[in-house]
Amino acid sequence: MNMSTFKFNNTTMAIPTTFRTSSSFPNLFLPFHYSTNISFPFCPRLPLSLSSSSFSFSSMASSSQVFAAKNAVDDVDIIQRIQSHQEKAVRLPAVEEIRTVLANSTRGALSTFSYKYDGYPSGSMVDFACDADGSPILAVSSLAVHTKDLLANPKCSLLIAKDPEDRTDLVITLHGDAATVAQGDVEAIRSIYLAKHPNAFWVDFGDFQFLRIQPKVVRYVSGVATALLGSGEFSSKDYSAAKVDPISLFSKPVASHMNKDHQEDTKLIVEHSTTIPVESAYILDLDHLGFNVKASYLGKTYKLRIPFPRPAADRKDVKTLIVEMLQAAKSNRN
């Protein structure tokens, strides 16, 4: 190691200027730029008078590159941890998850064949509610363009995005034929629709009617946000036979309560389950096998599946399981 001296505010100081790249100090000076001359990115503009020409300051770029490389390594590590955890995280069978998401959805994009423009595709945003068989129910006005399209050609599709703000999340497309609800079923269908849309007073207007989309095939595709769900399709028989998860019916109030009053508890549970030191965790929804969260870490957002230790029997049992998970997380922390 060579030493150089310089004067700063009438004080003479000695600093190392050159280091040998020997095996004796393989990582001693990381993360600084390591070569025959060491750099000092933390003091770029000192008014120095150096006695050795071998000393030099590097620009801030070298340290930025090091930190960028470190962040890249951190990202890879976090992604690997997430993948490892999510592969083992228990979730609903795909057909049940699709059926459950549709049952809890209320708005989608309806595609029809245009009556006015010679069969060209036409699109509309519509409210809907699923009946007991999973068939979407629409309340449509005779004045609406899509109503005229469907009465001329019943073939259509309904697209639902689980999270419209996240293009990597689950998207479902239900293909089917629209048919007018039989008069004898109108009252029951009206109750189903108003349970999802309690302010839809217009359904009783004279120019409105209910249409049911009878599924032919249900397709789905998802990205990293839903981990292993991937993509696929189901026949109308398989789709209709699938059950809506019973705990999902309480998803909104439970998630709302946890997010409002127990955010720190949720964060601890997520950290314990995933081993990732998340900065925040927000419950999105839940079912009898676990819950989905949106978690942040180092300025990035991840959607994670957090499984329960065992299936939840009812709403009360969900509370019991969350308390158990929190106690385990606190015990592990201590």
C-alpha positions in Angstrom: 0.0 0.0 0.0 1.4 3.5 -0.9 0.5 6.6 1.1 0.0 10.2 -0.2 -0.3 13.4 1.8 -2.4 16.5 1.1 -3.3 19.7 2.8 -6.9 20.7 3.6 -7.7 23.7 5.8 -4.0 23.9 6.9 -4.1 20.3 8.0 -1.8 17.7 6.6 -3.5 14.3 6.1 -2.2 10.9 4.8 -4.3 8.6 2.7 -3.7 5.4 0.9 -3.4 5.9 -2.8 -2.5 2.6 -4.4 -3.4 -0.9 -3.2 -1.9 -4.2 -4.4 -4.4 -6.6 -5.9 -3.2 -9.4 -3.7 -5.3 -12.2 -2.3 -4.6 -10.8 1.2 -7.4 -8.3 0.8 -9.8 -9.8 -1.8 -12.9 -7.9 -0.7 -11.7 -5.4 1.8 -12.5 -2.3 -0.3 -15.7 -3.3 -2.0 -18.1 -1.8 -3.1 -15.6 0.9 -4.2 -14.0 0.7 -7.7 -11.1 -1.8 -7.1 -8.0 -1.5 -9.3 -4.4 -0.3 -8.9 -5.9 3.0 -7.8 -8.8 3.3 -5.3 -11.5 5.9 -5.8 -13.4 7.9 -3.2 -16.9 8.6 -4.6 -18.0 10.1 -1.3 -15.8 13.2 -1.6 -15.6 14.2 -5.2 -14.7 17.9 -4.9 -12.2 18.4 -2.1 -9.5 21.2 -3.0 -6.6 18.9 -2.7 -2.9 19.2 -3.2 -1.5 15.7 -3.7 2.1 14.8 -3.7 1.6 11.5 -5.6 0.5 11.4 -9.1 -0.9 7.9 -8.7 -3.9 9.1 -6.7 -7.1 9.9 -8.5 -10.8 10.4 -7.9 -13.3 8.5 -10.0 -16.7 9.8 -11.0 -19.9 9.0 -9.2 -20.7 6.7 -12.1 -18.6 3.8 -10.8 -20.4 3.7 -7.4 -23.8 4.0 -9.2 -22.9 1.0 -11.3 -22.0 -1.0 -8.2 -25.3 -0.1 -6.5 -27.3 -0.8 -9.6 -25.6 -4.2 -9.8 -26.4 -4.9 -6.2 -30.0 -4.0 -6.7 -30.2 -6.3 -9.7 -28.8 -9.1 -7.5 -31.4 -8.2 -4.9 -34.2 -8.3 -7.5 -33.1 -11.8 -8.7 -33.0 -13.1 -5.1 -36.4 -11.7 -4.3 -38.0 -13.2 -7.5 -36.4 -16.5 -6.7 -37.8 -16.5 -3.2 -41.2 -15.5 -4.5 -41.2 -18.3 -7.1 -40.1 -20.8 -4.5 -42.8 -19.8 -2.1 -45.6 -19.5 -4.6 -44.9 -22.9 -6.1 -45.8 -24.4 -2.7 -48.6 -22.0 -1.8 -52.0 -23.8 -1.8 -54.7 -22.3 -3.9 -58.1 -23.2 -5.3 -58.3 -25.5 -8.3 -58.3 -23.3 -11.4 -61.9 -23.9 -12.4 -63.1 -23.0 -8.9 -61.0 -19.9 -8.8 -62.4 -18.8 -12.2 -65.9 -19.6 -11.1 -65.3 -17.7 -7.8 -63.8 -14.6 -9.5 -66.8 -14.4 -11.9 -69.3 -14.8 -9.1 -67.7 -11.9 -7.2 -67.4 -9.6 -10.2 -69.9 -7.1 -11.3 -68.6 -5.4 -14.5 -67.1 -6.5 -17.7 -66.6 -5.8 -21.4 -69.3 -7.3 -23.6 -68.5 -8.1 -27.2 -71.2 -8.6 -29.8 -71.7 -8.8 -33.6 -72.9 -5.4 -34.8 -76.4 -5.4 -36.2 -75.9 -2.0 -37.8 -72.4 -2.5 -39.3 -72.7 -5.8 -41.0 -71.4 -8.1 -38.3 -68.3 -6.2 -37.3 -67.3 -6.7 -33.7 -68.8 -4.2 -31.2 -67.9 -3.6 -27.6 -69.7 -2.3 -24.5 -69.0 -2.0 -20.8 -71.8 -3.7 -18.9 -72.9 -4.5 -15.3 -73.8 -8.1 -14.6 -74.4 -10.7 -11.9 -74.0 -14.4 -12.1 -76.9 -16.8 -11.3 -76.6 -20.1 -9.4 -75.2 -21.8 -12.5 -72.5 -19.2 -13.1 -74.3 -17.7 -16.1 -73.9 -13.9 -16.3 -77.2 -11.9 -16.1 -77.5 -8.6 -17.9 -80.2 -5.9 -17.4 -80.4 -4.2 -20.8 -82.5 -1.5 -22.4 -84.2 -2.0 -25.7 -82.5 1.3 -26.8 -79.0 0.0 -26.2 -76.9 -0.9 -29.2 -75.7 -4.2 -27.7 -79.3 -5.2 -27.0 -80.1 -4.9 -30.7 -77.0 -6.8 -31.5 -77.8 -9.7 -29.2 -81.4 -10.0 -30.4 -80.1 -10.2 -33.9 -77.2 -12.6 -33.1 -77.0 -14.0 -29.6 -73.3 -15.1 -29.9 -71.2 -12.9 -27.6 -68.4 -12.9 -25.1 -67.9 -11.2 -21.7 -64.4 -10.3 -20.6 -63.6 -9.7 -16.9 -60.3 -8.4 -15.5 -59.7 -9.3 -11.9 -57.6 -6.2 -11.5 -58.1 -3.8 -14.3 -55.1 -1.7 -13.2 -52.7 -4.7 -13.5 -52.3 -6.1 -17.0 -50.4 -9.2 -15.6 -53.4 -10.3 -13.4 -56.1 -12.7 -14.2 -58.4 -12.1 -17.3 -61.4 -14.3 -18.0 -63.4 -14.5 -21.2 -66.7 -16.3 -21.2 -68.1 -17.2 -24.6 -71.8 -17.9 -24.9 -75.3 -17.2 -26.3 -77.5 -14.5 -24.8 -81.2 -15.4 -24.3 -84.1 -13.6 -22.8 -84.9 -14.7 -19.2 -88.2 -16.6 -19.1 -91.1 -14.7 -17.5 -91.4 -17.3 -14.7 -87.7 -16.7 -13.7 -87.7 -12.9 -13.9 -88.4 -12.3 -10.2 -85.7 -14.7 -9.0 -83.2 -13.2 -11.5 -84.2 -9.7 -10.5 -83.3 -10.5 -6.9 -79.9 -11.9 -7.9 -79.1 -8.9 -10.0 -80.2 -6.4 -7.3 -78.1 -8.2 -4.7 -75.1 -7.2 -6.7 -76.4 -3.8 -7.9 -78.7 -2.5 -5.2 -79.1 0.9 -6.7 -80.1 -0.3 -10.2 -83.7 1.0 -9.9 -83.9 1.2 -13.7 -84.3 -2.6 -14.0 -88.1 -2.0 -13.4 -88.4 0.5 -16.3 -90.6 -0.7 -19.1 -87.9 -0.8 -21.8 -85.5 -3.0 -19.7 -85.3 -6.8 -19.7 -83.0 -9.4 -18.4 -80.7 -11.5 -20.6 -78.8 -14.6 -19.5 -75.5 -15.5 -21.2 -75.5 -19.3 -21.4 -71.8 -20.3 -21.3 -70.2 -22.4 -24.1 -66.6 -22.2 -23.0 -64.7 -20.2 -20.4 -61.1 -19.1 -21.1 -58.6 -17.6 -18.8 -55.0 -16.2 -18.9 -52.8 -14.8 -16.2 -49.3 -13.5 -15.6 -46.9 -13.5 -12.7 -49.5 -11.9 -10.5 -51.4 -15.1 -10.2 -48.3 -17.3 -10.0 -49.1 -20.9 -11.2 -52.7 -20.4 -12.5 -51.3 -19.9 -16.0 -53.9 -20.2 -18.8 -56.5 -22.6 -20.1 -60.2 -23.1 -20.7 -63.2 -25.0 -19.4 -66.3 -26.4 -21.0 -69.7 -25.1 -19.9 -70.3 -28.4 -18.0 -67.1 -28.2 -16.0 -67.6 -24.5 -15.3 -71.2 -24.8 -14.1 -70.3 -27.8 -11.9 -67.5 -25.9 -10.1 -68.4 -24.5 -6.7 -68.0 -20.8 -5.7 -65.7 -20.7 -2.7 -67.9 -20.0 0.4 -65.3 -18.0 2.3 -65.0 -15.6 -0.7 -68.4 -14.3 0.2 -66.9 -12.6 3.3 -63.8 -11.5 1.5 -64.5 -7.8 1.2 -65.5 -7.2 4.9 -62.6 -9.3 6.3 -60.0 -7.7 4.0 -61.4 -4.2 4.7 -61.1 -4.8 8.5 -57.6 -6.2 8.2 -56.4 -3.4 5.9 -57.9 -0.7 8.1 -57.0 -1.9 11.6 -54.3 -4.6 11.3 -51.9 -3.6 8.5 -48.9 -4.2 10.6 -50.2 -7.7 11.6 -50.7 -8.6 7.9 -47.1 -7.4 7.2 -45.7 -9.7 9.9 -47.7 -12.7 8.6 -46.5 -12.1 5.0 -42.9 -11.7 6.2 -43.1 -14.9 8.2 -44.7 -16.9 5.3 -42.4 -15.7 2.5 -39.2 -14.7 4.3 -39.3 -11.4 2.4 -38.9 -8.3 4.6 -41.8 -6.4 2.9 -42.5 -2.8 3.7 -46.3 -3.1 3.5 -48.9 -5.7 2.8 -52.5 -5.1 1.7 -55.0 -8.0 1.5 -56.8 -8.2 -1.8 -59.2 -11.1 -1.3 -59.4 -14.5 0.4 -60.9 -17.9 0.2 -61.0 -21.0 2.4 -57.4 -22.0 1.5 -55.7 -18.6 2.1 -55.5 -15.0 0.9 -53.9 -12.8 -1.8 -51.9 -9.7 -0.9 -50.3 -6.8 -2.6 -46.9 -6.3 -1.0 -44.2 -3.7 -1.5 -40.4 -4.2 -1.2 -37.7 -1.7 -2.2 -40.2 0.4 -4.1 -41.6 -2.5 -6.1 -45.0 -4.2 -5.8 -45.6 -7.9 -5.8 -48.8 -9.9 -5.5 -48.4 -12.9 -3.3 -50.5 -15.9 -2.3 -50.4 -16.6 1.5 -51.9 -20.0 2.4 -53.7 -20.8 5.6 -52.1 -23.5 7.9 -55.3 -25.5 7.2 -58.6 -24.9 5.3 -61.0 -22.4 6.9 -64.3 -24.0 7.9 -66.3 -20.7 8.2 -65.9 -16.9 8.7 -65.1 -17.4 12.4 -62.5 -19.9 11.6 -60.8 -17.4 9.3 -60.2 -15.1 12.3 -58.8 -18.1 14.3 -56.4 -19.0 11.5 -55.2 -15.4 11.1 -54.6 -15.1 14.9 -52.6 -18.4 14.8 -50.5 -17.1 11.9 -49.8 -13.8 13.7 -48.8 -15.6 16.8 -46.4 -17.8 14.8 -44.9 -14.8 13.1 -44.4 -12.9 16.4 -42.8 -16.0 18.0 -40.4 -16.4 15.1 -39.5 -12.7 15.3 -38.7 -13.0 19.0 
